[in-house]
Amino acid sequence: MEALGNATRLALYRMLVRAGEAGLSVGRIQERQGIPGSTLSHHLRRLVETGLVTQERHATTLICRAHYPAMNALIGFLADECCADALCTASPKAPGDVTDV
């Protein structure tokens, strides 16, 4: 969670999630984000260290991908914790459901 608390890293992560399994090259990410290479490297390193992003080298190109199992685990954790200490239901009601209060 801390790694995604930074606006730049969150934007990078969202970009990689949207890119899908193909991922994006570091050069393409830098073009889209318009940030210096050293800054990009720092933020990507943090996402890799936390397991949210993977990197794979193809010759001289470094491809970055969202690590979907880690993303799904994070989503699952958040969903499991939703309303854990409250007397509520986090799941949306189906159309036509009626609840007496």
N, C-alpha and C positions, 0 to 999 in steps of 0.2 A: 504494500500500500504506500509506503514512504516513497518508493521509486516513482510512483505515478502521481505523487503530490506536487511534483514540479511541473509547471505549465509546458515547458519545452519537451520534457520526456513524455508527458501525456499526449502531446500533439504528435510526437514521433511514433509512439505506440499505436495511437489511433490510425495513423497513416499505414503502418505495417499490418494492422488487423484488416484494414480495408483492402490492402494489396493481395491478400489471400496467400495461398501456398507458394506462389511464385516468388513472393517477397520483392524487395527492391534493392538495387545496388546502393552502396554508400554515396556514390556520385549523384545518383538520381535523387536520393533523399536530400542531399545538400542543395541541389538545384531547387527542389520544391520548398525547402524550409528557408533557404537563404541565410544560413548561419555559417560562421567560420568552421573549417575542418576540425580544428582542435576542440572547439565547443561541441560539435557533433560527436566526435570520438568519445569525449567525456560522457555525454549523455547515453550514447549507445552502450558504452562499457558498463554503465550502471544498470541498464536494462538487461544486459547479458548476465551480469553477476547475480541478479535476482531471479534469473531463469525465465523471464518474460519474453526474451528475444534470443534467437539463435543466429549464428553467423556461419556462412560456408564460403570458402574461397573457390572461385572458378578462375584459374589462371591468375590474371592480375585484378580481377573484380571480386569484391567482397559483397556477398548477398546477405541481407538481413531479413529475417522472417519472424513474425509473431510466433511464439511457442504456444500453440492452441491448447495443449493439455494443461499448461500452467494457467492460461486464461480461464479455461473451464473450471479448474479447481478454485480459482479466486471467485468466480461467479457463484459456484456452488457454496463456498464458505459464506459469502454475503447473503445468499438466499437462505441458508440454514440458520443464520444468526438473526435474520429479519424478525423483529417483534418477539424475540426469545424471552424477554423480560416483561412483556406486556400481554394483556389479555385481548389480543386482536388476531385477525387472520390476514395474512399478507397476500393470499391468493385472490385474484379478482373474481367477482361474482359472474356467473354465467347469465346471459340475458334471460329474464323471466324468473330468476331466483328471488325469493322473498324471504327476508329474515325478520323475525319478530324481535323487537328490542324492548 
